[in-house]
Amino acid sequence: MSKRDQVTIIVPGSTSNCGAGFDTLGMAVNVNNRVMVSRLAESLEPQPARESDARAQAMVAAAAMLFFKTTKRPLFGFTYQIDGEVPPARGLGSSVTVRGGIVAA
C-alpha cells in the first residue's frame, strides 16, 4: 500500500453550548479523534477496520456518498478506523469528527 492510499486525519472535538443559549458561541476543545482511511482496490463500499468501528457505518457511508456525489470523483471503497478522546453523546462533536474526518480523508 502506498502512502497515497492511506491517510490519518486529526479532528478536534467542539462545543457550541456556551453562553446564554445553545449554538451562540462555538469553540474547539482539547480532545481529538483520529480517523484513518485506507483505500481498497476491490470494493466500492466503506468497511470498518475493527468491529468497534462498525457503529459509525451509517455516518461514514452517508458522508462518503455525499463527498463522491458533490465532487464527482470516481467511487472507491476504503476501510476506516476511528480512535481518540472525543466521547460520544456528550455534546463534544463526536459525530462530526467522524463525518469531517471521512470527508477530509
C-alpha positions in Angstrom: 0.0 0.0 0.0 1.4 3.4 -1.0 1.3 6.4 1.3 -1.3 7.9 -1.0 -3.6 5.0 -0.3 -3.8 5.7 3.4 -4.3 8.9 5.4 -5.0 9.8 9.1 -6.9 13.0 9.8 -7.0 14.5 13.3 -10.3 16.3 14.1 -10.8 18.3 17.3 -13.9 17.9 19.4 -16.0 21.1 19.7 -18.9 22.5 21.6 -21.4 25.2 20.8 -23.2 25.0 24.1 -21.6 28.1 25.6 -23.2 31.3 26.8 -26.8 32.2 27.4 -28.3 29.8 24.8 -27.4 27.0 22.6 -25.3 27.5 19.5 -24.4 31.1 20.2 -20.6 30.6 20.7 -18.7 27.6 19.5 -15.1 26.5 20.3 -12.8 23.6 19.7 -11.9 21.7 22.8 -8.6 20.0 23.7 -9.7 16.4 22.7 -9.3 14.9 19.3 -10.4 12.0 17.3 -8.2 10.4 14.6 -9.8 9.0 11.5 -7.6 6.7 9.4 -8.8 5.8 5.9 -7.1 3.2 3.7 -8.2 2.8 0.1 -9.4 -0.6 -1.1 -8.9 -1.8 -4.7 -11.6 -4.5 -4.7 -14.5 -2.8 -3.1 -16.8 0.2 -3.6 -18.1 0.2 0.0 -16.7 1.7 3.2 -15.6 -1.2 5.5 -14.9 -0.8 9.3 -11.3 -1.8 10.2 -12.5 -3.2 13.5 -15.7 -4.4 14.9 -15.9 -1.3 17.2 -15.7 1.0 14.2 -18.9 -0.5 12.7 -21.1 1.6 14.9 -20.2 4.6 12.7 -21.0 2.7 9.4 -24.2 4.7 8.6 -22.5 8.1 9.2 -19.4 7.0 7.3 -21.4 5.7 4.3 -23.5 8.9 4.2 -20.5 11.2 4.4 -18.6 9.2 1.7 -21.6 9.1 -0.7 -22.2 12.9 -0.3 -18.4 13.5 -0.9 -18.3 11.4 -4.1 -21.6 12.9 -5.4 -20.6 16.5 -4.7 -17.0 16.2 -6.0 -17.9 13.9 -9.0 -14.9 11.8 -8.2 -14.9 8.1 -9.0 -16.3 6.0 -6.3 -13.8 3.8 -4.4 -14.0 1.6 -1.3 -12.0 2.1 1.9 -11.5 0.9 5.4 -11.8 3.3 8.2 -10.6 3.3 11.8 -11.7 5.8 14.4 -9.6 6.4 17.5 -9.4 9.2 20.0 -10.7 11.0 23.0 -14.0 12.7 22.0 -16.6 10.8 23.9 -19.9 10.0 22.2 -23.2 11.5 23.4 -21.6 14.3 25.5 -22.1 17.3 23.2 -18.5 17.5 22.1 -19.0 16.7 18.4 -18.0 13.1 18.2 -20.3 12.6 15.2 -19.0 15.5 13.3 -15.4 14.4 13.9 -16.2 11.1 12.1 -18.0 12.8 9.3 -15.4 15.6 8.9 -12.6 13.1 9.1 -14.1 10.9 6.4 -14.6 13.9 4.1 -11.2 15.3 4.7 -9.5 11.9 4.2 
